[in-house]
Amino acid sequence: YLAPREDAPEHRHTQSAFRFVLEGEGVWTVVDGDPVAMRRGDLLLTPGWAFHGHQNVSDTPMAWLDGLDIPLVAETDQGFFEFGPDQVRTTATPDRSASERLWGQPGLTPVALAGPRPASPLVAYRWAHTDAALAAQLELEAEGLPGVLEPGHAAVRYTSPATGGDALTTMRTEFHRLAAGAATRRSRTSASSVWQVFDGAGSVRLNDSEHPLERGDIIAVPAWTEFSLTAAGQLDLFTFSDAPVFEKLHLLRTEIS
């Protein structure tokens, strides 16, 4: 949460992080000197050891969901932290960041910067693009064409334009949309996850317990917990998990009913 006209000083840490914006606009996060606009529905990345700070140039607050791989870094004793300047190093407020200008063109990689990277070089994934991709999946389903996970269930994964893999090496980030009346199959996985209700209403079932859902709710799904969603109206959810870690170790297990 960043109050009106408030700044957050720059710092960096070995933990990778992201910000998913829930409310507000008028905030810029500065990632290694690159000012990146933040708006509702946007996903912003801060790869491990990248300097970052924030400035709110508006008269309204902003709230976002933070996700970090703190448990993994702590258990492996790899946590390092360092302060940067007391203020963000630039107060510029461009509509498009340098990373978006370089990496935000679909299917086009700047040749001078091609090659493997530990995390996505694109640090901003915009809501307009996410919303359009989800809507297209459901439109194609209505036309009898493939693209949805299951009936009425559209989903996208945030990936690196450099590699096609997960945007962050230790956390999977996705956005799911359920059409009105749609329900997911019951599933369980050895990864743990967090789900943020971005908009809409419905219910979630965790093992044998059912809970109502509405905009702003957060669901924590421990490993190997049976999980399913049902939408009342259109239900939009952002989710992140530690699945990439277990995939790399060939330990991830998933069951779908």
Secondary structure per residue as TSV (DSSP state, phi and psi in degrees):
chain	resnum	aa	ss	phi	psi
A	1	Y	-	360.0	128.3
A	2	L	B	-124.4	120.3
A	3	A	-	-73.0	164.6
A	4	P	T	-56.4	134.0
A	5	R	T	62.3	18.6
A	6	E	-	-94.0	146.8
A	7	D	E	-114.9	147.9
A	8	A	E	-113.9	122.2
A	9	P	E	-64.7	156.3
A	10	E	E	-72.8	146.6
A	11	H	E	-161.2	172.0
A	12	R	E	-149.1	157.5
A	13	H	E	-152.9	160.8
A	14	T	S	-70.2	-24.0
A	15	Q	S	-65.1	135.0
A	16	S	-	-79.4	151.2
A	17	A	E	-147.3	159.6
A	18	F	E	-139.6	164.3
A	19	R	E	-127.7	127.6
A	20	F	E	-113.9	117.2
A	21	V	E	-80.5	126.4
A	22	L	E	-97.7	-40.2
A	23	E	E	-148.1	143.8
A	24	G	-	98.2	170.3
A	25	E	E	-156.7	177.7
A	26	G	E	93.8	12.2
A	27	V	E	-112.8	139.7
A	28	W	E	-119.9	129.8
A	29	T	E	-97.9	135.9
A	30	V	E	-106.4	111.0
A	31	V	E	-109.0	110.8
A	32	D	T	49.5	43.3
A	33	G	T	86.9	-2.5
A	34	D	E	-100.6	110.4
A	35	P	E	-75.6	127.9
A	36	V	E	-124.0	121.3
A	37	A	E	-66.6	143.6
A	38	M	E	-120.4	129.9
A	39	R	E	-142.5	160.3
A	40	R	T	-52.9	131.0
A	41	G	T	89.8	-8.2
A	42	D	-	-80.7	146.7
A	43	L	E	-108.7	124.4
A	44	L	E	-117.1	135.7
A	45	L	E	-105.1	144.8
A	46	T	E	-130.9	90.1
A	47	P	-	-59.6	156.0
A	48	G	T	-52.2	135.0
A	49	W	T	72.7	13.5
A	50	A	-	-89.1	129.3
A	51	F	-	-64.1	139.5
A	52	H	E	-153.9	144.6
A	53	G	E	-150.8	172.3
A	54	H	E	-136.0	149.9
A	55	Q	E	-137.4	134.4
A	56	N	E	-103.7	110.5
A	57	V	-	-97.2	7.7
A	58	S	S	-106.0	177.5
A	59	D	S	-101.1	15.3
A	60	T	S	-128.4	152.4
A	61	P	-	-78.6	165.4
A	62	M	B	-128.2	140.1
A	63	A	E	-122.5	137.3
A	64	W	E	-142.2	162.6
A	65	L	E	-96.1	124.7
A	66	D	E	-97.0	140.6
A	67	G	E	-131.4	131.9
A	68	L	E	-137.4	155.3
A	69	D	-	-92.2	43.3
A	70	I	H	-57.8	-46.0
A	71	P	H	-57.8	-43.9
A	72	L	H	-64.1	-47.3
A	73	V	H	-64.4	-39.2
A	74	A	H	-66.2	-44.2
A	75	E	H	-67.1	-27.6
A	76	T	T	-95.3	4.1
A	77	D	T	56.8	45.4
A	78	Q	-	-118.0	21.9
A	79	G	-	-83.4	120.3
A	80	F	-	-132.0	147.9
A	81	F	E	-142.3	144.6
A	82	E	E	-150.9	132.9
A	83	F	E	-80.1	148.8
A	84	G	-	-108.7	-148.5
A	85	P	-	-62.1	153.5
A	86	D	S	-64.6	-27.5
A	87	Q	S	-119.0	159.3
A	88	V	-	-61.3	144.5
A	89	R	S	-73.5	-16.1
A	90	T	-	-141.0	140.4
A	91	T	-	-103.4	16.1
A	92	A	-	-65.2	149.4
A	93	T	-	-130.5	61.8
A	94	P	-	-70.2	150.9
A	95	D	S	-69.1	-33.8
A	96	R	S	-125.0	132.4
A	97	S	-	-75.6	165.5
A	98	A	H	-61.3	-38.2
A	99	S	H	-64.0	-37.7
A	100	E	H	-69.5	-38.4
A	101	R	H	-65.7	-32.4
A	102	L	H	-85.0	-42.7
A	103	W	H	-113.9	-0.4
A	104	G	-	-91.0	14.6
A	105	Q	S	-99.0	117.8
A	106	P	T	-54.3	123.7
A	107	G	T	75.1	8.1
A	108	L	-	-119.6	117.7
A	109	T	-	-105.3	129.9
A	110	P	-	-64.6	119.7
A	111	V	G	-59.9	-37.1
A	112	A	G	-63.7	-20.0
A	113	L	G	-116.0	10.4
A	114	A	-	-67.6	150.3
A	115	G	S	135.7	168.4
A	116	P	-	-65.2	146.4
A	117	R	-	-141.8	147.7
A	118	P	S	-72.2	-21.7
A	119	A	S	-149.4	167.6
A	120	S	-	-62.4	133.9
A	121	P	S	-77.1	-12.9
A	122	L	-	-88.6	115.8
A	123	V	-	-100.5	1.7
A	124	A	E	-135.1	123.8
A	125	Y	E	-116.0	113.3
A	126	R	-	-86.4	143.4
A	127	W	H	-59.1	-38.3
A	128	A	H	-57.7	-39.0
A	129	H	H	-72.7	-41.6
A	130	T	H	-61.8	-48.3
A	131	D	H	-59.9	-44.1
A	132	A	H	-65.1	-39.3
A	133	A	H	-65.7	-41.0
A	134	L	H	-67.7	-43.9
A	135	A	H	-60.8	-40.0
A	136	A	H	-63.4	-39.8
A	137	Q	H	-60.3	-45.0
A	138	L	H	-70.9	-33.6
A	139	E	H	-65.2	-42.2
A	140	L	H	-67.1	-36.0
A	141	E	H	-59.9	-43.0
A	142	A	H	-62.7	-26.3
A	143	E	T	-89.0	2.8
A	144	G	T	82.3	17.5
A	145	L	-	-104.7	154.2
A	146	P	S	-74.3	160.8
A	147	G	-	153.6	-21.7
A	148	V	-	-96.0	157.3
A	149	L	S	-67.8	-43.0
A	150	E	B	-158.7	170.3
A	151	P	T	-52.3	123.1
A	152	G	T	74.5	12.2
A	153	H	E	-124.4	101.3
A	154	A	E	-98.9	148.2
A	155	A	E	-155.3	145.7
A	156	V	E	-130.9	150.5
A	157	R	E	-112.5	136.1
A	158	Y	-	-79.7	120.2
A	159	T	B	-126.1	164.3
A	160	S	-	-82.3	128.8
A	161	P	T	-69.0	-13.6
A	162	A	T	-84.2	-32.4
A	163	T	T	-124.5	-22.4
A	164	G	S	83.4	-6.3
A	165	G	S	-86.2	-172.5
A	166	D	B	-56.2	144.9
A	167	A	S	-61.2	-35.1
A	168	L	S	-119.7	142.0
A	169	T	S	-70.0	-24.7
A	170	T	S	-110.5	-6.6
A	171	M	-	-135.6	134.3
A	172	R	E	-94.3	131.8
A	173	T	E	-121.8	131.0
A	174	E	E	-142.7	162.4
A	175	F	E	-129.3	133.7
A	176	H	E	-121.7	142.0
A	177	R	E	-129.2	125.3
A	178	L	E	-107.6	128.4
A	179	A	-	-68.9	159.6
A	180	A	T	-53.1	128.1
A	181	G	T	84.8	-7.0
A	182	A	-	-76.9	154.3
A	183	A	B	-141.2	146.2
A	184	T	-	-90.6	154.9
A	185	R	-	-69.3	152.5
A	186	R	-	-71.3	136.2
A	187	S	E	-146.1	163.8
A	188	R	E	-149.4	150.6
A	189	T	E	-144.6	156.6
A	190	S	S	-77.9	-6.0
A	191	A	S	-87.3	157.7
A	192	S	-	-105.2	156.6
A	193	S	E	-147.7	162.4
A	194	V	E	-127.8	136.8
A	195	W	E	-122.4	129.9
A	196	Q	E	-111.9	122.3
A	197	V	E	-76.7	106.9
A	198	F	E	-76.9	-40.2
A	199	D	E	-162.8	156.3
A	200	G	-	95.5	-171.3
A	201	A	E	-147.7	158.6
A	202	G	E	172.8	-143.6
A	203	S	E	-150.4	159.2
A	204	V	E	-128.0	141.7
A	205	R	E	-114.2	123.4
A	206	L	E	-118.3	110.1
A	207	N	T	54.0	-118.1
A	208	D	T	-104.4	17.1
A	209	S	E	-114.7	130.4
A	210	E	E	-112.1	140.9
A	211	H	E	-135.5	140.0
A	212	P	E	-72.2	153.7
A	213	L	E	-128.6	143.5
A	214	E	E	-147.3	170.4
A	215	R	T	-51.6	131.4
A	216	G	T	97.7	-14.5
A	217	D	-	-71.3	151.0
A	218	I	E	-122.2	135.2
A	219	I	E	-116.5	126.7
A	220	A	E	-102.3	124.3
A	221	V	E	-115.5	101.6
A	222	P	-	-65.0	161.9
A	223	A	T	-56.6	141.7
A	224	W	T	60.5	33.7
A	225	T	-	-102.4	129.0
A	226	E	-	-66.5	135.9
A	227	F	E	-142.9	134.8
A	228	S	E	-154.7	156.0
A	229	L	E	-124.3	147.0
A	230	T	E	-132.6	133.9
A	231	A	E	-100.2	133.7
A	232	A	S	-80.3	-68.6
A	233	G	S	-100.6	-160.2
A	234	Q	-	-60.8	132.7
A	235	L	E	-121.8	119.1
A	236	D	E	-111.2	130.3
A	237	L	E	-139.3	134.9
A	238	F	E	-96.1	142.3
A	239	T	E	-142.3	149.8
A	240	F	E	-139.2	154.1
A	241	S	E	-150.5	170.8
A	242	D	S	-98.2	20.3
A	243	A	H	-55.9	-38.9
A	244	P	H	-59.3	-32.4
A	245	V	H	-62.2	-47.0
A	246	F	H	-74.5	-30.0
A	247	E	H	-62.1	-44.4
A	248	K	H	-64.2	-29.1
A	249	L	T	-92.1	3.1
A	250	H	T	57.2	41.1
A	251	L	-	-117.6	-5.5
A	252	L	-	-72.6	131.4
A	253	R	-	-129.0	135.8
A	254	T	E	-137.1	138.2
A	255	E	E	-126.5	135.8
A	256	I	E	-124.9	128.0
A	257	S	-	-79.1	360.0
